[in-house]
Amino acid sequence: MEDTNLFETQGMLFEFFKSELSKKDLFIFFQMYLYRNKYDKFSFEKYTCSQEVIFKCDKSNFSRSVKKLIAAQWLIKINTNEYELLYHQPF
C-alpha cells in the first residue's frame, strides 16, 4: 500500500469512528470503496447473491447501513442503484 493510500485510509478510519456508525457500516463502506469506479461511485443493477457475498449481509441490513452512511454524509444517493462515495473529505 502506498503511503498516500495508507494516510487516506487512516484518516477515513479516524473520521468514521468519531461518528455514530457501527463496524458493519464501516465494512459496507469499505466494500463500496473497493468496488467503486474511477469516478468514486459505487453502483449495481440490483441486489443479487453476489452482493450478499461481498457485503456479508442481507438486503435489509445493507439498506439500513446505507441510510446511516448517507445521514453521516459518507455517501450520496444518486439514484436507486448508484451512490457517490465522499471518503475524500479533508481529514
PDB file of N, CA, C and O in Angstrom, chain B, residues numbered from 101:
ATOM      1  N   MET B 101       0.845  -1.174   0.000  1.00  0.00           N
ATOM      2  CA  MET B 101       0.000   0.000   0.000  1.00  0.00           C
ATOM      3  C   MET B 101       0.894   1.243   0.000  1.00  0.00           C
ATOM      4  O   MET B 101       1.846   1.323   0.777  1.00  0.00           O
ATOM      5  N   GLU B 102       0.596   2.192  -0.852  1.00  0.00           N
ATOM      6  CA  GLU B 102       1.370   3.421  -0.921  1.00  0.00           C
ATOM      7  C   GLU B 102       1.117   4.259   0.323  1.00  0.00           C
ATOM      8  O   GLU B 102       0.090   4.106   0.984  1.00  0.00           O
ATOM      9  N   ASP B 103       2.057   5.145   0.638  1.00  0.00           N
ATOM     10  CA  ASP B 103       1.918   5.995   1.817  1.00  0.00           C
ATOM     11  C   ASP B 103       0.680   6.874   1.738  1.00  0.00           C
ATOM     12  O   ASP B 103       0.003   7.074   2.747  1.00  0.00           O
ATOM     13  N   THR B 104       0.370   7.407   0.554  1.00  0.00           N
ATOM     14  CA  THR B 104      -0.802   8.275   0.429  1.00  0.00           C
ATOM     15  C   THR B 104      -2.086   7.489   0.663  1.00  0.00           C
ATOM     16  O   THR B 104      -3.010   7.996   1.301  1.00  0.00           O
ATOM     17  N   ASN B 105      -2.160   6.263   0.160  1.00  0.00           N
ATOM     18  CA  ASN B 105      -3.340   5.438   0.400  1.00  0.00           C
ATOM     19  C   ASN B 105      -3.458   5.087   1.871  1.00  0.00           C
ATOM     20  O   ASN B 105      -4.562   5.073   2.416  1.00  0.00           O
ATOM     21  N   LEU B 106      -2.345   4.804   2.518  1.00  0.00           N
ATOM     22  CA  LEU B 106      -2.350   4.481   3.939  1.00  0.00           C
ATOM     23  C   LEU B 106      -2.827   5.679   4.751  1.00  0.00           C
ATOM     24  O   LEU B 106      -3.636   5.525   5.666  1.00  0.00           O
ATOM     25  N   PHE B 107      -2.334   6.869   4.424  1.00  0.00           N
ATOM     26  CA  PHE B 107      -2.747   8.087   5.115  1.00  0.00           C
ATOM     27  C   PHE B 107      -4.239   8.332   4.918  1.00  0.00           C
ATOM     28  O   PHE B 107      -4.949   8.674   5.864  1.00  0.00           O
ATOM     29  N   GLU B 108      -4.706   8.155   3.691  1.00  0.00           N
ATOM     30  CA  GLU B 108      -6.120   8.346   3.382  1.00  0.00           C
ATOM     31  C   GLU B 108      -6.979   7.355   4.165  1.00  0.00           C
ATOM     32  O   GLU B 108      -8.012   7.736   4.716  1.00  0.00           O
ATOM     33  N   THR B 109      -6.570   6.106   4.219  1.00  0.00           N
ATOM     34  CA  THR B 109      -7.315   5.083   4.946  1.00  0.00           C
ATOM     35  C   THR B 109      -7.318   5.372   6.442  1.00  0.00           C
ATOM     36  O   THR B 109      -8.347   5.205   7.095  1.00  0.00           O
ATOM     37  N   GLN B 110      -6.196   5.799   6.992  1.00  0.00           N
ATOM     38  CA  GLN B 110      -6.150   6.146   8.409  1.00  0.00           C
ATOM     39  C   GLN B 110      -7.078   7.317   8.710  1.00  0.00           C
ATOM     40  O   GLN B 110      -7.759   7.329   9.735  1.00  0.00           O
ATOM     41  N   GLY B 111      -7.104   8.290   7.823  1.00  0.00           N
ATOM     42  CA  GLY B 111      -7.998   9.430   8.000  1.00  0.00           C
ATOM     43  C   GLY B 111      -9.453   9.017   7.956  1.00  0.00           C
ATOM     44  O   GLY B 111     -10.265   9.500   8.744  1.00  0.00           O
ATOM     45  N   MET B 112      -9.787   8.117   7.032  1.00  0.00           N
ATOM     46  CA  MET B 112     -11.163   7.618   6.946  1.00  0.00           C
ATOM     47  C   MET B 112     -11.551   6.904   8.230  1.00  0.00           C
ATOM     48  O   MET B 112     -12.640   7.122   8.759  1.00  0.00           O
ATOM     49  N   LEU B 113     -10.670   6.054   8.731  1.00  0.00           N
ATOM     50  CA  LEU B 113     -10.965   5.319   9.959  1.00  0.00           C
ATOM     51  C   LEU B 113     -11.161   6.264  11.136  1.00  0.00           C
ATOM     52  O   LEU B 113     -12.081   6.080  11.933  1.00  0.00           O
ATOM     53  N   PHE B 114     -10.309   7.269  11.250  1.00  0.00           N
ATOM     54  CA  PHE B 114     -10.418   8.232  12.340  1.00  0.00           C
ATOM     55  C   PHE B 114     -11.764   8.946  12.296  1.00  0.00           C
ATOM     56  O   PHE B 114     -12.463   9.029  13.306  1.00  0.00           O
ATOM     57  N   GLU B 115     -12.122   9.460  11.123  1.00  0.00           N
ATOM     58  CA  GLU B 115     -13.397  10.158  10.975  1.00  0.00           C
ATOM     59  C   GLU B 115     -14.576   9.223  11.181  1.00  0.00           C
ATOM     60  O   GLU B 115     -15.586   9.602  11.774  1.00  0.00           O
ATOM     61  N   PHE B 116     -14.443   8.013  10.692  1.00  0.00           N
ATOM     62  CA  PHE B 116     -15.542   7.055  10.782  1.00  0.00           C
ATOM     63  C   PHE B 116     -15.859   6.733  12.227  1.00  0.00           C
ATOM     64  O   PHE B 116     -17.030   6.688  12.606  1.00  0.00           O
ATOM     65  N   PHE B 117     -14.850   6.509  13.035  1.00  0.00           N
ATOM     66  CA  PHE B 117     -15.102   6.125  14.418  1.00  0.00           C
ATOM     67  C   PHE B 117     -15.517   7.300  15.284  1.00  0.00           C
ATOM     68  O   PHE B 117     -16.014   7.094  16.391  1.00  0.00           O
ATOM     69  N   LYS B 118     -15.328   8.533  14.811  1.00  0.00           N
ATOM     70  CA  LYS B 118     -15.848   9.693  15.526  1.00  0.00           C
ATOM     71  C   LYS B 118     -17.357   9.776  15.377  1.00  0.00           C
ATOM     72  O   LYS B 118     -18.033  10.337  16.240  1.00  0.00           O
ATOM     73  N   SER B 119     -17.891   9.233  14.304  1.00  0.00           N
ATOM     74  CA  SER B 119     -19.331   9.290  14.059  1.00  0.00           C
ATOM     75  C   SER B 119     -20.022   8.083  14.681  1.00  0.00           C
ATOM     76  O   SER B 119     -19.367   7.167  15.177  1.00  0.00           O
ATOM     77  N   GLU B 120     -21.343   8.094  14.650  1.00  0.00           N
ATOM     78  CA  GLU B 120     -22.148   7.049  15.290  1.00  0.00           C
ATOM     79  C   GLU B 120     -22.458   5.921  14.311  1.00  0.00           C
ATOM     80  O   GLU B 120     -23.623   5.641  14.030  1.00  0.00           O
ATOM     81  N   LEU B 121     -21.433   5.286  13.800  1.00  0.00           N
ATOM     82  CA  LEU B 121     -21.620   4.208  12.837  1.00  0.00           C
ATOM     83  C   LEU B 121     -21.028   2.914  13.378  1.00  0.00           C
ATOM     84  O   LEU B 121     -20.049   2.926  14.124  1.00  0.00           O
ATOM     85  N   SER B 122     -21.629   1.816  12.996  1.00  0.00           N
ATOM     86  CA  SER B 122     -21.193   0.513  13.504  1.00  0.00           C
ATOM     87  C   SER B 122     -20.068  -0.076  12.655  1.00  0.00           C
ATOM     88  O   SER B 122     -19.722   0.453  11.599  1.00  0.00           O
ATOM     89  N   LYS B 123     -19.513  -1.172  13.135  1.00  0.00           N
ATOM     90  CA  LYS B 123     -18.479  -1.876  12.370  1.00  0.00           C
ATOM     91  C   LYS B 123     -19.051  -2.406  11.060  1.00  0.00           C
ATOM     92  O   LYS B 123     -18.353  -2.442  10.046  1.00  0.00           O
ATOM     93  N   LYS B 124     -20.304  -2.813  11.077  1.00  0.00           N
ATOM     94  CA  LYS B 124     -20.952  -3.306   9.854  1.00  0.00           C
ATOM     95  C   LYS B 124     -21.048  -2.177   8.824  1.00  0.00           C
ATOM     96  O   LYS B 124     -20.802  -2.392   7.637  1.00  0.00           O
ATOM     97  N   ASP B 125     -21.405  -0.973   9.283  1.00  0.00           N
ATOM     98  CA  ASP B 125     -21.463   0.185   8.384  1.00  0.00           C
ATOM     99  C   ASP B 125     -20.085   0.456   7.786  1.00  0.00           C
ATOM    100  O   ASP B 125     -19.956   0.730   6.593  1.00  0.00           O
ATOM    101  N   LEU B 126     -19.068   0.376   8.624  1.00  0.00           N
ATOM    102  CA  LEU B 126     -17.695   0.570   8.157  1.00  0.00           C
ATOM    103  C   LEU B 126     -17.325  -0.479   7.117  1.00  0.00           C
ATOM    104  O   LEU B 126     -16.731  -0.155   6.088  1.00  0.00           O
ATOM    105  N   PHE B 127     -17.672  -1.725   7.381  1.00  0.00           N
ATOM    106  CA  PHE B 127     -17.374  -2.809   6.448  1.00  0.00           C
ATOM    107  C   PHE B 127     -18.069  -2.573   5.107  1.00  0.00           C
ATOM    108  O   PHE B 127     -17.452  -2.738   4.055  1.00  0.00           O
ATOM    109  N   ILE B 128     -19.338  -2.193   5.135  1.00  0.00           N
ATOM    110  CA  ILE B 128     -20.085  -1.943   3.895  1.00  0.00           C
ATOM    111  C   ILE B 128     -19.471  -0.775   3.132  1.00  0.00           C
ATOM    112  O   ILE B 128     -19.333  -0.834   1.910  1.00  0.00           O
ATOM    113  N   PHE B 129     -19.100   0.288   3.848  1.00  0.00           N
ATOM    114  CA  PHE B 129     -18.481   1.428   3.179  1.00  0.00           C
ATOM    115  C   PHE B 129     -17.177   1.017   2.494  1.00  0.00           C
ATOM    116  O   PHE B 129     -16.941   1.387   1.344  1.00  0.00           O
ATOM    117  N   PHE B 130     -16.338   0.261   3.184  1.00  0.00           N
ATOM    118  CA  PHE B 130     -15.065  -0.130   2.589  1.00  0.00           C
ATOM    119  C   PHE B 130     -15.245  -1.108   1.438  1.00  0.00           C
ATOM    120  O   PHE B 130     -14.436  -1.107   0.510  1.00  0.00           O
ATOM    121  N   GLN B 131     -16.271  -1.935   1.467  1.00  0.00           N
ATOM    122  CA  GLN B 131     -16.550  -2.791   0.315  1.00  0.00           C
ATOM    123  C   GLN B 131     -16.983  -1.939  -0.876  1.00  0.00           C
ATOM    124  O   GLN B 131     -16.580  -2.201  -2.009  1.00  0.00           O
ATOM    125  N   MET B 132     -17.804  -0.919  -0.620  1.00  0.00           N
ATOM    126  CA  MET B 132     -18.183   0.004  -1.695  1.00  0.00           C
ATOM    127  C   MET B 132     -16.939   0.727  -2.216  1.00  0.00           C
ATOM    128  O   MET B 132     -16.791   0.936  -3.420  1.00  0.00           O
ATOM    129  N   TYR B 133     -16.060   1.100  -1.309  1.00  0.00           N
ATOM    130  CA  TYR B 133     -14.810   1.770  -1.677  1.00  0.00           C
ATOM    131  C   TYR B 133     -13.966   0.875  -2.583  1.00  0.00           C
ATOM    132  O   TYR B 133     -13.417   1.345  -3.580  1.00  0.00           O
ATOM    133  N   LEU B 134     -13.861  -0.395  -2.246  1.00  0.00           N
ATOM    134  CA  LEU B 134     -13.070  -1.330  -3.046  1.00  0.00           C
ATOM    135  C   LEU B 134     -13.670  -1.573  -4.425  1.00  0.00           C
ATOM    136  O   LEU B 134     -12.936  -1.775  -5.392  1.00  0.00           O
ATOM    137  N   TYR B 135     -14.997  -1.554  -4.525  1.00  0.00           N
ATOM    138  CA  TYR B 135     -15.673  -1.858  -5.789  1.00  0.00           C
ATOM    139  C   TYR B 135     -16.162  -0.603  -6.509  1.00  0.00           C
ATOM    140  O   TYR B 135     -17.014  -0.699  -7.393  1.00  0.00           O
ATOM    141  N   ARG B 136     -15.645   0.563  -6.152  1.00  0.00           N
ATOM    142  CA  ARG B 136     -16.078   1.814  -6.787  1.00  0.00           C
ATOM    143  C   ARG B 136     -15.477   1.921  -8.183  1.00  0.00           C
ATOM    144  O   ARG B 136     -14.553   1.187  -8.533  1.00  0.00           O
ATOM    145  N   ASN B 137     -16.018   2.853  -8.981  1.00  0.00           N
ATOM    146  CA  ASN B 137     -15.440   3.100 -10.304  1.00  0.00           C
ATOM    147  C   ASN B 137     -14.455   4.270 -10.214  1.00  0.00           C
ATOM    148  O   ASN B 137     -14.205   4.795  -9.128  1.00  0.00           O
ATOM    149  N   LYS B 138     -13.910   4.666 -11.336  1.00  0.00           N
ATOM    150  CA  LYS B 138     -12.894   5.728 -11.322  1.00  0.00           C
ATOM    151  C   LYS B 138     -13.473   7.095 -10.966  1.00  0.00           C
ATOM    152  O   LYS B 138     -12.720   8.032 -10.702  1.00  0.00           O
ATOM    153  N   TYR B 139     -14.802   7.221 -10.955  1.00  0.00           N
ATOM    154  CA  TYR B 139     -15.455   8.477 -10.586  1.00  0.00           C
ATOM    155  C   TYR B 139     -15.902   8.474  -9.132  1.00  0.00           C
ATOM    156  O   TYR B 139     -16.710   9.313  -8.733  1.00  0.00           O
ATOM    157  N   ASP B 140     -15.387   7.536  -8.328  1.00  0.00           N
ATOM    158  CA  ASP B 140     -15.734   7.400  -6.910  1.00  0.00           C
ATOM    159  C   ASP B 140     -17.216   7.136  -6.704  1.00  0.00           C
ATOM    160  O   ASP B 140     -17.825   7.634  -5.757  1.00  0.00           O
ATOM    161  N   LYS B 141     -17.783   6.350  -7.601  1.00  0.00           N
ATOM    162  CA  LYS B 141     -19.188   5.966  -7.488  1.00  0.00           C
ATOM    163  C   LYS B 141     -19.283   4.453  -7.413  1.00  0.00           C
ATOM    164  O   LYS B 141     -18.533   3.731  -8.070  1.00  0.00           O
ATOM    165  N   PHE B 142     -20.211   3.994  -6.606  1.00  0.00           N
ATOM    166  CA  PHE B 142     -20.481   2.569  -6.487  1.00  0.00           C
ATOM    167  C   PHE B 142     -21.873   2.332  -7.039  1.00  0.00           C
ATOM    168  O   PHE B 142     -22.809   3.053  -6.695  1.00  0.00           O
ATOM    169  N   SER B 143     -22.019   1.322  -7.898  1.00  0.00           N
ATOM    170  CA  SER B 143     -23.344   1.029  -8.436  1.00  0.00           C
ATOM    171  C   SER B 143     -23.500  -0.461  -8.662  1.00  0.00           C
ATOM    172  O   SER B 143     -22.530  -1.202  -8.821  1.00  0.00           O
ATOM    173  N   PHE B 144     -24.763  -0.869  -8.671  1.00  0.00           N
ATOM    174  CA  PHE B 144     -25.098  -2.236  -9.047  1.00  0.00           C
ATOM    175  C   PHE B 144     -26.504  -2.221  -9.609  1.00  0.00           C
ATOM    176  O   PHE B 144     -27.319  -1.372  -9.249  1.00  0.00           O
ATOM    177  N   GLU B 145     -26.780  -3.159 -10.488  1.00  0.00           N
ATOM    178  CA  GLU B 145     -28.091  -3.210 -11.136  1.00  0.00           C
ATOM    179  C   GLU B 145     -29.182  -3.549 -10.141  1.00  0.00           C
ATOM    180  O   GLU B 145     -30.222  -2.892 -10.103  1.00  0.00           O
ATOM    181  N   LYS B 146     -28.950  -4.564  -9.342  1.00  0.00           N
ATOM    182  CA  LYS B 146     -29.888  -4.913  -8.285  1.00  0.00           C
ATOM    183  C   LYS B 146     -29.148  -5.742  -7.253  1.00  0.00           C
ATOM    184  O   LYS B 146     -28.084  -6.294  -7.532  1.00  0.00           O
ATOM    185  N   TYR B 147     -29.698  -5.824  -6.097  1.00  0.00           N
ATOM    186  CA  TYR B 147     -29.050  -6.567  -5.022  1.00  0.00           C
ATOM    187  C   TYR B 147     -29.171  -8.049  -5.319  1.00  0.00           C
ATOM    188  O   TYR B 147     -30.265  -8.611  -5.256  1.00  0.00           O
ATOM    189  N   THR B 148     -28.063  -8.681  -5.641  1.00  0.00           N
ATOM    190  CA  THR B 148     -28.068 -10.085  -6.033  1.00  0.00           C
ATOM    191  C   THR B 148     -27.297 -10.917  -5.025  1.00  0.00           C
ATOM    192  O   THR B 148     -26.785 -10.403  -4.030  1.00  0.00           O
ATOM    193  N   CYS B 149     -27.226 -12.183  -5.296  1.00  0.00           N
ATOM    194  CA  CYS B 149     -26.485 -13.105  -4.430  1.00  0.00           C
ATOM    195  C   CYS B 149     -25.024 -12.684  -4.311  1.00  0.00           C
ATOM    196  O   CYS B 149     -24.430 -12.803  -3.240  1.00  0.00           O
ATOM    197  N   SER B 150     -24.444 -12.195  -5.399  1.00  0.00           N
ATOM    198  CA  SER B 150     -23.033 -11.791  -5.341  1.00  0.00           C
ATOM    199  C   SER B 150     -22.831 -10.617  -4.388  1.00  0.00           C
ATOM    200  O   SER B 150     -21.802 -10.541  -3.716  1.00  0.00           O
ATOM    201  N   GLN B 151     -23.805  -9.691  -4.321  1.00  0.00           N
ATOM    202  CA  GLN B 151     -23.698  -8.599  -3.356  1.00  0.00           C
ATOM    203  C   GLN B 151     -23.807  -9.124  -1.932  1.00  0.00           C
ATOM    204  O   GLN B 151     -23.136  -8.617  -1.033  1.00  0.00           O
ATOM    205  N   GLU B 152     -24.646 -10.136  -1.715  1.00  0.00           N
ATOM    206  CA  GLU B 152     -24.742 -10.714  -0.374  1.00  0.00           C
ATOM    207  C   GLU B 152     -23.408 -11.306   0.046  1.00  0.00           C
ATOM    208  O   GLU B 152     -23.038 -11.240   1.218  1.00  0.00           O
ATOM    209  N   VAL B 153     -22.687 -11.882  -0.901  1.00  0.00           N
ATOM    210  CA  VAL B 153     -21.369 -12.442  -0.598  1.00  0.00           C
ATOM    211  C   VAL B 153     -20.373 -11.314  -0.322  1.00  0.00           C
ATOM    212  O   VAL B 153     -19.582 -11.404   0.617  1.00  0.00           O
ATOM    213  N   ILE B 154     -20.406 -10.262  -1.127  1.00  0.00           N
ATOM    214  CA  ILE B 154     -19.484  -9.136  -0.954  1.00  0.00           C
ATOM    215  C   ILE B 154     -19.730  -8.432   0.377  1.00  0.00           C
ATOM    216  O   ILE B 154     -18.792  -8.190   1.136  1.00  0.00           O
ATOM    217  N   PHE B 155     -20.997  -8.102   0.663  1.00  0.00           N
ATOM    218  CA  PHE B 155     -21.320  -7.309   1.849  1.00  0.00           C
ATOM    219  C   PHE B 155     -21.581  -8.149   3.092  1.00  0.00           C
ATOM    220  O   PHE B 155     -21.641  -7.616   4.200  1.00  0.00           O
ATOM    221  N   LYS B 156     -21.735  -9.450   2.917  1.00  0.00           N
ATOM    222  CA  LYS B 156     -21.976 -10.367   4.032  1.00  0.00           C
ATOM    223  C   LYS B 156     -23.172  -9.950   4.882  1.00  0.00           C
ATOM    224  O   LYS B 156     -23.129 -10.024   6.110  1.00  0.00           O
ATOM    225  N   CYS B 157     -24.239  -9.510   4.217  1.00  0.00           N
ATOM    226  CA  CYS B 157     -25.477  -9.180   4.921  1.00  0.00           C
ATOM    227  C   CYS B 157     -26.632  -9.237   3.927  1.00  0.00           C
ATOM    228  O   CYS B 157     -26.429  -9.233   2.713  1.00  0.00           O
ATOM    229  N   ASP B 158     -27.837  -9.289   4.465  1.00  0.00           N
ATOM    230  CA  ASP B 158     -28.997  -9.321   3.588  1.00  0.00           C
ATOM    231  C   ASP B 158     -29.352  -7.900   3.147  1.00  0.00           C
ATOM    232  O   ASP B 158     -28.735  -6.929   3.586  1.00  0.00           O
ATOM    233  N   LYS B 159     -30.342  -7.797   2.283  1.00  0.00           N
ATOM    234  CA  LYS B 159     -30.688  -6.501   1.696  1.00  0.00           C
ATOM    235  C   LYS B 159     -31.176  -5.506   2.743  1.00  0.00           C
ATOM    236  O   LYS B 159     -30.852  -4.322   2.656  1.00  0.00           O
ATOM    237  N   SER B 160     -31.943  -5.956   3.727  1.00  0.00           N
ATOM    238  CA  SER B 160     -32.470  -5.017   4.728  1.00  0.00           C
ATOM    239  C   SER B 160     -31.344  -4.432   5.586  1.00  0.00           C
ATOM    240  O   SER B 160     -31.352  -3.235   5.875  1.00  0.00           O
ATOM    241  N   ASN B 161     -30.385  -5.253   5.993  1.00  0.00           N
ATOM    242  CA  ASN B 161     -29.248  -4.734   6.765  1.00  0.00           C
ATOM    243  C   ASN B 161     -28.373  -3.824   5.914  1.00  0.00           C
ATOM    244  O   ASN B 161     -27.848  -2.824   6.403  1.00  0.00           O
ATOM    245  N   PHE B 162     -28.217  -4.170   4.642  1.00  0.00           N
ATOM    246  CA  PHE B 162     -27.467  -3.322   3.722  1.00  0.00           C
ATOM    247  C   PHE B 162     -28.146  -1.957   3.604  1.00  0.00           C
ATOM    248  O   PHE B 162     -27.483  -0.924   3.692  1.00  0.00           O
ATOM    249  N   SER B 163     -29.460  -1.952   3.406  1.00  0.00           N
ATOM    250  CA  SER B 163     -30.209  -0.695   3.272  1.00  0.00           C
ATOM    251  C   SER B 163     -30.112   0.142   4.538  1.00  0.00           C
ATOM    252  O   SER B 163     -29.973   1.363   4.465  1.00  0.00           O
ATOM    253  N   ARG B 164     -30.182  -0.494   5.683  1.00  0.00           N
ATOM    254  CA  ARG B 164     -30.081   0.214   6.960  1.00  0.00           C
ATOM    255  C   ARG B 164     -28.709   0.881   7.087  1.00  0.00           C
ATOM    256  O   ARG B 164     -28.615   2.040   7.491  1.00  0.00           O
ATOM    257  N   SER B 165     -27.669   0.164   6.748  1.00  0.00           N
ATOM    258  CA  SER B 165     -26.320   0.734   6.816  1.00  0.00           C
ATOM    259  C   SER B 165     -26.144   1.871   5.820  1.00  0.00           C
ATOM    260  O   SER B 165     -25.527   2.887   6.140  1.00  0.00           O
ATOM    261  N   VAL B 166     -26.675   1.710   4.630  1.00  0.00           N
ATOM    262  CA  VAL B 166     -26.571   2.762   3.615  1.00  0.00           C
ATOM    263  C   VAL B 166     -27.282   4.026   4.092  1.00  0.00           C
ATOM    264  O   VAL B 166     -26.769   5.128   3.899  1.00  0.00           O
ATOM    265  N   LYS B 167     -28.447   3.884   4.707  1.00  0.00           N
ATOM    266  CA  LYS B 167     -29.164   5.056   5.232  1.00  0.00           C
ATOM    267  C   LYS B 167     -28.333   5.767   6.296  1.00  0.00           C
ATOM    268  O   LYS B 167     -28.283   6.996   6.327  1.00  0.00           O
ATOM    269  N   LYS B 168     -27.688   5.003   7.159  1.00  0.00           N
ATOM    270  CA  LYS B 168     -26.835   5.604   8.186  1.00  0.00           C
ATOM    271  C   LYS B 168     -25.624   6.292   7.561  1.00  0.00           C
ATOM    272  O   LYS B 168     -25.216   7.360   8.017  1.00  0.00           O
ATOM    273  N   LEU B 169     -25.052   5.694   6.531  1.00  0.00           N
ATOM    274  CA  LEU B 169     -23.909   6.299   5.844  1.00  0.00           C
ATOM    275  C   LEU B 169     -24.304   7.592   5.133  1.00  0.00           C
ATOM    276  O   LEU B 169     -23.532   8.551   5.107  1.00  0.00           O
ATOM    277  N   ILE B 170     -25.499   7.617   4.561  1.00  0.00           N
ATOM    278  CA  ILE B 170     -25.993   8.835   3.908  1.00  0.00           C
ATOM    279  C   ILE B 170     -26.230   9.920   4.952  1.00  0.00           C
ATOM    280  O   ILE B 170     -25.862  11.075   4.741  1.00  0.00           O
ATOM    281  N   ALA B 171     -26.845   9.552   6.079  1.00  0.00           N
ATOM    282  CA  ALA B 171     -27.109  10.520   7.145  1.00  0.00           C
ATOM    283  C   ALA B 171     -25.812  11.086   7.723  1.00  0.00           C
ATOM    284  O   ALA B 171     -25.758  12.254   8.108  1.00  0.00           O
ATOM    285  N   ALA B 172     -24.776  10.262   7.781  1.00  0.00           N
ATOM    286  CA  ALA B 172     -23.477  10.703   8.291  1.00  0.00           C
ATOM    287  C   ALA B 172     -22.648  11.416   7.218  1.00  0.00           C
ATOM    288  O   ALA B 172     -21.517  11.824   7.481  1.00  0.00           O
ATOM    289  N   GLN B 173     -23.194  11.565   6.032  1.00  0.00           N
ATOM    290  CA  GLN B 173     -22.565  12.237   4.891  1.00  0.00           C
ATOM    291  C   GLN B 173     -21.298  11.530   4.422  1.00  0.00           C
ATOM    292  O   GLN B 173     -20.301  12.169   4.084  1.00  0.00           O
ATOM    293  N   TRP B 174     -21.356  10.200   4.408  1.00  0.00           N
ATOM    294  CA  TRP B 174     -20.282   9.402   3.826  1.00  0.00           C
ATOM    295  C   TRP B 174     -20.644   8.932   2.430  1.00  0.00           C
ATOM    296  O   TRP B 174     -19.770   8.529   1.663  1.00  0.00           O
ATOM    297  N   LEU B 175     -21.931   8.979   2.094  1.00  0.00           N
ATOM    298  CA  LEU B 175     -22.425   8.600   0.768  1.00  0.00           C
ATOM    299  C   LEU B 175     -23.458   9.615   0.321  1.00  0.00           C
ATOM    300  O   LEU B 175     -24.102  10.272   1.139  1.00  0.00           O
ATOM    301  N   ILE B 176     -23.606   9.733  -0.987  1.00  0.00           N
ATOM    302  CA  ILE B 176     -24.719  10.471  -1.589  1.00  0.00           C
ATOM    303  C   ILE B 176     -25.432   9.494  -2.502  1.00  0.00           C
ATOM    304  O   ILE B 176     -24.803   8.828  -3.325  1.00  0.00           O
ATOM    305  N   LYS B 177     -26.739   9.410  -2.355  1.00  0.00           N
ATOM    306  CA  LYS B 177     -27.514   8.521  -3.221  1.00  0.00           C
ATOM    307  C   LYS B 177     -27.812   9.260  -4.513  1.00  0.00           C
ATOM    308  O   LYS B 177     -28.481  10.293  -4.502  1.00  0.00           O
ATOM    309  N   ILE B 178     -27.323   8.739  -5.613  1.00  0.00           N
ATOM    310  CA  ILE B 178     -27.535   9.363  -6.915  1.00  0.00           C
ATOM    311  C   ILE B 178     -28.859   8.894  -7.504  1.00  0.00           C
ATOM    312  O   ILE B 178     -29.670   9.702  -7.956  1.00  0.00           O
ATOM    313  N   ASN B 179     -29.065   7.595  -7.496  1.00  0.00           N
ATOM    314  CA  ASN B 179     -30.349   7.011  -7.883  1.00  0.00           C
ATOM    315  C   ASN B 179     -30.496   5.696  -7.132  1.00  0.00           C
ATOM    316  O   ASN B 179     -29.721   5.416  -6.217  1.00  0.00           O
ATOM    317  N   THR B 180     -31.463   4.902  -7.499  1.00  0.00           N
ATOM    318  CA  THR B 180     -31.757   3.684  -6.748  1.00  0.00           C
ATOM    319  C   THR B 180     -30.569   2.748  -6.624  1.00  0.00           C
ATOM    320  O   THR B 180     -30.415   2.085  -5.598  1.00  0.00           O
ATOM    321  N   ASN B 181     -29.742   2.680  -7.628  1.00  0.00           N
ATOM    322  CA  ASN B 181     -28.653   1.705  -7.651  1.00  0.00           C
ATOM    323  C   ASN B 181     -27.260   2.313  -7.667  1.00  0.00           C
ATOM    324  O   ASN B 181     -26.284   1.598  -7.892  1.00  0.00           O
ATOM    325  N   GLU B 182     -27.146   3.610  -7.433  1.00  0.00           N
ATOM    326  CA  GLU B 182     -25.837   4.249  -7.548  1.00  0.00           C
ATOM    327  C   GLU B 182     -25.606   5.221  -6.394  1.00  0.00           C
ATOM    328  O   GLU B 182     -26.491   5.991  -6.021  1.00  0.00           O
ATOM    329  N   TYR B 183     -24.396   5.164  -5.840  1.00  0.00           N
ATOM    330  CA  TYR B 183     -24.020   6.008  -4.712  1.00  0.00           C
ATOM    331  C   TYR B 183     -22.669   6.642  -4.989  1.00  0.00           C
ATOM    332  O   TYR B 183     -21.782   6.012  -5.564  1.00  0.00           O
ATOM    333  N   GLU B 184     -22.521   7.889  -4.575  1.00  0.00           N
ATOM    334  CA  GLU B 184     -21.221   8.544  -4.666  1.00  0.00           C
ATOM    335  C   GLU B 184     -20.558   8.470  -3.298  1.00  0.00           C
ATOM    336  O   GLU B 184     -21.184   8.779  -2.284  1.00  0.00           O
ATOM    337  N   LEU B 185     -19.301   8.063  -3.267  1.00  0.00           N
ATOM    338  CA  LEU B 185     -18.557   7.952  -2.019  1.00  0.00           C
ATOM    339  C   LEU B 185     -17.884   9.280  -1.708  1.00  0.00           C
ATOM    340  O   LEU B 185     -17.239   9.875  -2.571  1.00  0.00           O
ATOM    341  N   LEU B 186     -18.036   9.738  -0.477  1.00  0.00           N
ATOM    342  CA  LEU B 186     -17.453  11.015  -0.077  1.00  0.00           C
ATOM    343  C   LEU B 186     -16.266  10.815   0.850  1.00  0.00           C
ATOM    344  O   LEU B 186     -16.038  11.630   1.744  1.00  0.00           O
ATOM    345  N   TYR B 187     -15.519   9.758   0.655  1.00  0.00           N
ATOM    346  CA  TYR B 187     -14.379   9.459   1.516  1.00  0.00           C
ATOM    347  C   TYR B 187     -13.273  10.486   1.373  1.00  0.00           C
ATOM    348  O   TYR B 187     -12.397  10.565   2.234  1.00  0.00           O
ATOM    349  N   HIS B 188     -13.291  11.266   0.318  1.00  0.00           N
ATOM    350  CA  HIS B 188     -12.210  12.202   0.031  1.00  0.00           C
ATOM    351  C   HIS B 188     -12.356  13.517   0.784  1.00  0.00           C
ATOM    352  O   HIS B 188     -11.662  14.487   0.479  1.00  0.00           O
ATOM    353  N   GLN B 189     -13.262  13.558   1.777  1.00  0.00           N
ATOM    354  CA  GLN B 189     -13.398  14.763   2.585  1.00  0.00           C
ATOM    355  C   GLN B 189     -12.059  15.053   3.266  1.00  0.00           C
ATOM    356  O   GLN B 189     -11.308  14.128   3.575  1.00  0.00           O
ATOM    357  N   PRO B 190     -11.762  16.323   3.499  1.00  0.00           N
ATOM    358  CA  PRO B 190     -10.487  16.620   4.180  1.00  0.00           C
ATOM    359  C   PRO B 190     -10.525  16.120   5.618  1.00  0.00           C
ATOM    360  O   PRO B 190     -11.530  16.291   6.308  1.00  0.00           O
ATOM    361  N   PHE B 191      -9.464  15.517   6.064  1.00  0.00           N
ATOM    362  CA  PHE B 191      -9.416  14.969   7.424  1.00  0.00           C
ATOM    363  C   PHE B 191      -8.565  15.854   8.312  1.00  0.00           C
ATOM    364  O   PHE B 191      -8.399  15.564   9.496  1.00  0.00           O
TER     365      PHE B 191
END
